[in-house]
Amino acid sequence: MRIIERSIAICRQQPSTVLFPDGEDPRVIKAALRLRREDVAMPLVLGNPRKLHEMLRQVGKQGEALDVADPAAPELLARNAQDYQALMTARGKTVSAQEAETIVRCPLTAGCLIVRRDEALAGIAGNISSTPDVMRAGLRLLGPAPGTRTVSGFFFMIAPDGKQCFIYADVGVIPEPTPEQLADISISSAECYRHMMQEEPRVALLSFSTKGSAKHPRVDRVRQALDLVRARDPQLAVDGELQFDAAVVPEIGKTKAPDSKVAGKANVFIFPSLEAGNIAYKMTQRLGNYTALGPLLQGLGGGWHDLSRGCDADDVYMVALVGMALEIERQKTQRAAAHNNN
């Protein structure tokens, strides 16, 4: 898989700490050990040290070790509680020391605070916690990235032979995106595709209509999003509204949208609703035998990504790799923009 090879190369250039808040899980221990063995990351696993060491004994090799941290340990608990109180105070909310200590015992909250302090490059959760809980922690404690209005989720969909890779978005956050949000999702997803695949993105804004074949307010919303994307990024190859077959099959693209530079060869698919995106990725995964890598989050002010609770150790390993690589590339882009502005 090119995306995994690319992620490994990026991570080895900048070895960083990756955090696993849902650490009391043999799948996480196996993935963390693999990341350490391959020298691509420095895993930090949250949980009860006694339980974690027992899991390590069961799934690891003799002499192997992992860095672990207990959210309830006095030093970490005090630091996290202090940071949480300060953050809430800055937002105009009053939280007592006792309330803060109770809240930061949650591994997701503790994990986000560690990422917020830049003590870990990215946090990978969701193997035990639910997606809404993972999302709430990220939004509450990391918030949107500077200059970003929309946080969204996407999958890298990797073909069985590993030769093709697409992005599906949004598949995890916004049930009914507005035209402005669809535009944000399109531009963010295109940037992620460019970073990770080292190819130019070709973005298809999907609908049940292709170029006016149907009239409906939902179709109008997609057309409005297209206008916004083109105004914000005139160089981006983007088109809509397109039905999925017109977006992906060259012959159908030529027939339904003959003047399009995207139709028939799209590699980034923007769905008009969370419902459509969620159904589509699962159908592609289960019927097409594609690997669904994610959901990865974009637009947050720090690396924070979700896992399916049905994941295996390989899924944890791959999401950690790609999540770290995305954050490294995001920080590079931020530094370059700051340099150019100065």
C-alpha positions as CSV (number, residue, x, y, z in Angstrom):
1,M,0.0,0.0,0.0
2,R,1.6,3.2,-1.1
3,I,-0.1,5.2,1.6
4,I,1.5,3.0,4.3
5,E,4.9,3.2,2.6
6,R,4.6,7.0,2.4
7,S,3.5,7.2,6.0
8,I,6.4,5.1,7.2
9,A,8.9,7.3,5.3
10,I,7.4,10.5,6.8
11,C,7.4,9.1,10.3
12,R,10.9,7.9,10.2
13,Q,12.1,11.4,9.2
14,Q,10.5,12.8,12.4
15,P,10.2,10.1,15.1
16,S,7.4,11.2,17.4
17,T,5.2,10.0,20.3
18,V,1.8,8.5,19.4
19,L,-0.7,8.2,22.2
20,F,-3.3,5.4,22.7
21,P,-5.9,6.6,25.3
22,D,-7.9,3.3,24.9
23,G,-4.8,1.5,26.0
24,E,-6.2,-1.5,27.9
25,D,-6.7,-3.6,24.8
26,P,-4.4,-6.4,23.4
27,R,-5.0,-5.0,19.9
28,V,-3.4,-1.7,21.0
29,I,-0.5,-3.4,22.7
30,K,0.3,-5.5,19.6
31,A,0.1,-2.4,17.3
32,A,2.2,-0.3,19.7
33,L,4.9,-3.0,19.9
34,R,5.0,-3.2,16.1
35,L,5.4,0.6,15.8
36,R,8.3,0.4,18.3
37,R,10.0,-2.6,16.7
38,E,9.9,-0.8,13.3
39,D,11.3,2.4,14.8
40,V,8.5,4.5,13.3
41,A,7.1,5.9,16.5
42,M,7.4,6.1,20.3
43,P,4.1,4.7,21.6
44,L,2.6,5.9,24.8
45,V,-0.2,3.8,26.2
46,L,-2.7,5.1,28.7
47,G,-4.3,2.8,31.4
48,N,-3.7,0.9,34.6
49,P,0.0,-0.1,34.6
50,R,-0.6,-3.4,36.2
51,K,-3.2,-4.4,33.5
52,L,-1.0,-3.1,30.7
53,H,2.1,-5.0,31.9
54,E,0.0,-8.2,32.1
55,M,-1.3,-7.6,28.5
56,L,2.3,-7.0,27.4
57,R,3.4,-10.2,29.0
58,Q,0.7,-12.1,27.1
59,V,1.2,-10.6,23.6
60,G,4.8,-9.4,23.6
61,K,8.2,-11.0,23.5
62,Q,10.5,-11.4,26.4
63,G,12.3,-8.2,27.3
64,E,9.9,-5.9,25.3
65,A,8.7,-2.8,27.0
66,L,6.3,0.1,26.4
67,D,5.9,3.5,27.8
68,V,2.7,3.7,29.9
69,A,0.9,6.4,31.8
70,D,-2.0,6.2,34.2
71,P,-4.4,9.1,34.0
72,A,-5.1,8.6,37.7
73,A,-1.4,8.8,38.8
74,P,-1.1,11.8,41.1
75,E,1.4,13.8,39.1
76,L,-0.3,13.4,35.7
77,L,-3.7,13.9,37.3
78,A,-2.7,17.1,38.9
79,R,-1.2,18.5,35.8
80,N,-4.2,17.6,33.6
81,A,-6.6,19.0,36.2
82,Q,-4.7,22.3,36.3
83,D,-4.6,22.5,32.5
84,Y,-8.3,21.6,32.2
85,Q,-9.3,24.3,34.8
86,A,-7.2,26.9,32.9
87,L,-8.8,26.0,29.6
88,M,-12.3,26.2,31.0
89,T,-11.5,29.5,32.7
90,A,-10.3,31.0,29.4
91,R,-13.7,30.0,28.0
92,G,-15.6,31.7,30.7
93,K,-16.5,28.5,32.6
94,T,-15.9,27.9,36.3
95,V,-14.8,24.3,37.2
96,S,-13.6,23.4,40.7
97,A,-10.4,21.5,41.3
98,Q,-12.4,18.5,42.4
99,E,-14.5,18.5,39.3
100,A,-11.5,18.9,37.1
101,E,-9.8,15.9,38.7
102,T,-12.9,13.8,38.2
103,I,-13.1,14.8,34.5
104,V,-9.5,14.3,33.6
105,R,-9.4,10.7,34.9
106,C,-11.2,9.9,31.7
107,P,-8.5,8.5,29.3
108,L,-9.9,10.4,26.3
109,T,-9.8,13.7,28.2
110,A,-6.3,13.0,29.6
111,G,-5.2,12.0,26.1
112,C,-6.4,15.2,24.5
113,L,-4.6,17.3,27.1
114,I,-1.4,15.4,26.4
115,V,-1.7,16.1,22.7
116,R,-2.7,19.7,23.4
117,R,0.6,20.1,25.3
118,D,2.5,18.7,22.3
119,E,3.7,15.8,24.4
120,A,2.4,13.5,21.8
121,L,2.0,14.1,18.1
122,A,-1.3,12.3,17.7
123,G,-3.8,10.4,19.7
124,I,-5.5,7.3,18.4
125,A,-8.7,6.2,20.1
126,G,-12.0,4.5,19.4
127,N,-11.1,0.8,19.7
128,I,-12.9,0.8,23.1
129,S,-14.6,4.3,23.2
130,S,-17.5,5.2,20.9
131,T,-17.0,7.6,18.0
132,P,-19.2,10.3,19.6
133,D,-17.1,10.2,22.8
134,V,-13.8,10.4,20.8
135,M,-15.2,13.3,18.7
136,R,-16.5,15.2,21.7
137,A,-13.1,15.0,23.5
138,G,-11.3,16.3,20.4
139,L,-13.7,19.1,19.7
140,R,-13.9,20.2,23.4
141,L,-10.2,20.1,24.2
142,L,-8.4,20.6,20.9
143,G,-10.9,22.6,19.0
144,P,-10.7,23.5,15.3
145,A,-7.3,24.3,13.8
146,P,-6.5,28.0,13.3
147,G,-8.3,29.2,10.2
148,T,-10.5,26.2,10.1
149,R,-14.3,26.3,10.4
150,T,-15.2,22.7,9.8
151,V,-14.0,19.5,11.4
152,S,-14.8,16.4,9.4
153,G,-13.9,12.7,9.1
154,F,-12.7,10.7,6.1
155,F,-11.5,7.3,5.1
156,F,-8.7,6.3,2.8
157,M,-10.3,3.5,0.7
158,I,-7.6,1.2,-0.5
159,A,-8.3,-1.3,-3.4
160,P,-7.6,-5.0,-2.7
161,D,-4.5,-4.9,-4.9
162,G,-3.2,-1.8,-3.1
163,K,-2.9,0.1,-6.4
164,Q,-5.8,2.5,-6.0
165,C,-6.6,4.7,-3.1
166,F,-9.5,7.1,-2.7
167,I,-10.8,9.5,-0.1
168,Y,-14.4,9.4,1.1
169,A,-15.6,12.4,3.1
170,D,-17.4,13.3,5.3
171,V,-18.1,9.9,6.9
172,G,-18.0,10.7,10.6
173,V,-19.0,14.1,11.8
174,I,-21.6,16.3,10.1
175,P,-25.0,14.8,9.3
176,E,-26.2,17.5,6.9
177,P,-23.4,19.7,5.8
178,T,-24.2,23.2,4.5
179,P,-22.7,24.3,1.1
180,E,-20.0,26.2,3.1
181,Q,-19.2,23.0,5.1
182,L,-19.1,20.9,1.9
183,A,-16.6,23.4,0.5
184,D,-14.5,23.2,3.6
185,I,-14.6,19.4,3.5
186,S,-13.6,19.3,-0.1
187,I,-10.6,21.6,0.3
188,S,-9.4,19.8,3.4
189,S,-9.8,16.4,1.8
190,A,-8.0,17.5,-1.3
191,E,-5.0,18.7,0.8
192,C,-4.9,15.4,2.7
193,Y,-4.9,13.4,-0.6
194,R,-2.1,15.6,-2.0
195,H,0.1,15.2,1.0
196,M,-0.3,11.5,1.4
197,M,-0.5,10.2,-2.2
198,Q,1.8,12.8,-3.7
199,E,-0.6,13.1,-6.6
200,E,-3.0,15.9,-7.6
201,P,-6.5,15.4,-6.1
202,R,-9.5,15.3,-8.4
203,V,-12.5,16.1,-6.3
204,A,-16.0,14.9,-7.1
205,L,-19.0,16.5,-5.3
206,L,-21.5,13.7,-5.4
207,S,-25.2,13.7,-5.8
208,F,-28.1,11.7,-7.3
209,S,-27.9,14.1,-10.2
210,T,-25.2,14.8,-12.8
211,K,-25.0,18.2,-14.3
212,G,-28.6,19.1,-14.0
213,S,-30.2,15.7,-14.7
214,A,-32.4,16.2,-11.6
215,K,-33.8,19.2,-9.8
216,H,-34.0,19.3,-6.0
217,P,-32.8,21.5,-3.1
218,R,-30.2,18.9,-2.2
219,V,-28.7,19.1,-5.7
220,D,-28.7,22.9,-5.4
221,R,-26.7,22.6,-2.2
222,V,-24.0,20.6,-4.0
223,R,-23.9,23.1,-6.8
224,Q,-23.5,26.0,-4.4
225,A,-20.6,24.1,-2.7
226,L,-18.9,23.7,-6.0
227,D,-19.0,27.5,-6.7
228,L,-17.5,28.1,-3.2
229,V,-14.7,25.6,-3.8
230,R,-13.8,27.1,-7.2
231,A,-13.8,30.6,-5.8
232,R,-11.5,29.7,-2.9
233,D,-9.2,27.4,-4.8
234,P,-9.3,28.1,-8.6
235,Q,-6.5,25.7,-9.3
236,L,-8.1,22.6,-7.7
237,A,-9.6,20.0,-10.1
238,V,-13.1,19.8,-8.7
239,D,-16.5,19.2,-10.3
240,G,-20.1,18.5,-9.4
241,E,-22.8,17.7,-9.1
242,L,-21.8,14.2,-10.2
243,Q,-23.3,10.8,-9.7
244,F,-20.9,8.2,-8.5
245,D,-20.7,6.3,-11.8
246,A,-20.1,9.5,-13.7
247,A,-17.3,10.4,-11.2
248,V,-15.4,7.1,-11.4
249,V,-16.1,5.3,-14.7
250,P,-14.4,7.0,-17.6
251,E,-16.9,6.0,-20.3
252,I,-19.9,7.1,-18.2
253,G,-18.1,10.3,-17.3
254,K,-17.6,11.2,-20.9
255,T,-21.2,10.5,-21.7
256,K,-22.8,12.4,-18.7
257,A,-20.3,15.2,-18.2
258,P,-18.2,15.4,-21.4
259,D,-16.6,18.8,-20.5
260,S,-15.5,17.8,-17.0
261,K,-11.8,17.4,-16.1
262,V,-12.8,15.3,-13.1
263,A,-15.6,13.0,-14.3
264,G,-14.5,9.4,-14.8
265,K,-11.2,9.9,-12.9
266,A,-12.1,11.3,-9.5
267,N,-10.0,10.2,-6.5
268,V,-11.6,12.3,-3.7
269,F,-15.3,11.8,-3.2
270,I,-17.4,14.3,-1.2
271,F,-20.7,12.9,-0.1
272,P,-23.7,15.2,0.3
273,S,-24.6,13.8,3.7
274,L,-23.1,11.7,6.5
275,E,-25.8,9.1,5.8
276,A,-24.6,8.7,2.2
277,G,-20.9,8.6,3.1
278,N,-21.3,6.1,5.9
279,I,-23.4,3.7,3.7
280,A,-21.0,4.1,0.8
281,Y,-17.8,3.3,2.6
282,K,-19.3,0.2,4.2
283,M,-20.6,-1.1,0.9
284,T,-17.2,-0.4,-0.7
285,Q,-15.5,-2.2,2.2
286,R,-17.8,-5.2,2.5
287,L,-18.7,-5.8,-1.2
288,G,-15.6,-4.5,-2.9
289,N,-13.1,-5.8,-0.3
290,Y,-11.5,-2.4,0.0
291,T,-9.5,-1.6,3.1
292,A,-11.2,1.3,4.9
293,L,-8.5,3.2,6.7
294,G,-9.9,5.5,9.3
295,P,-12.0,7.3,10.2
296,L,-9.3,10.0,10.3
297,L,-10.2,13.5,11.4
298,Q,-9.3,16.7,9.7
299,G,-9.7,20.3,10.9
300,L,-8.8,19.8,14.6
301,G,-6.1,21.8,16.3
302,G,-4.1,18.6,16.9
303,G,-3.7,15.0,15.8
304,W,-6.7,13.1,17.1
305,H,-8.2,10.1,15.2
306,D,-10.9,7.6,15.6
307,L,-10.9,3.8,15.2
308,S,-13.8,1.4,14.6
309,R,-14.5,-0.7,17.7
310,G,-14.4,-3.7,15.3
311,C,-10.8,-2.9,14.3
312,D,-7.9,-5.4,14.6
313,A,-4.2,-4.7,15.5
314,D,-3.3,-4.1,11.9
315,D,-6.0,-1.4,11.7
316,V,-4.6,0.3,14.8
317,Y,-1.1,0.2,13.4
318,M,-2.1,1.7,10.0
319,V,-4.3,4.5,11.5
320,A,-1.5,5.4,13.9
321,L,1.0,5.6,11.0
322,V,-1.3,7.7,8.7
323,G,-2.5,9.8,11.6
324,M,1.0,10.8,12.6
325,A,2.1,11.4,9.0
326,L,-1.0,13.7,8.4
327,E,-0.1,15.7,11.5
328,I,3.5,16.0,10.5
329,E,2.4,17.3,7.0
330,R,-0.2,19.6,8.6
331,Q,2.4,21.2,10.8
332,K,4.8,21.6,7.9
333,T,2.0,23.4,5.9
334,Q,1.4,25.7,8.9
335,R,5.0,26.6,9.3
336,A,5.4,27.3,5.6
337,A,2.3,29.6,5.7
338,A,3.6,31.4,8.7
339,H,7.0,31.9,7.0
340,N,5.3,33.2,3.8
341,N,3.2,35.6,5.9
342,N,6.3,37.0,7.6
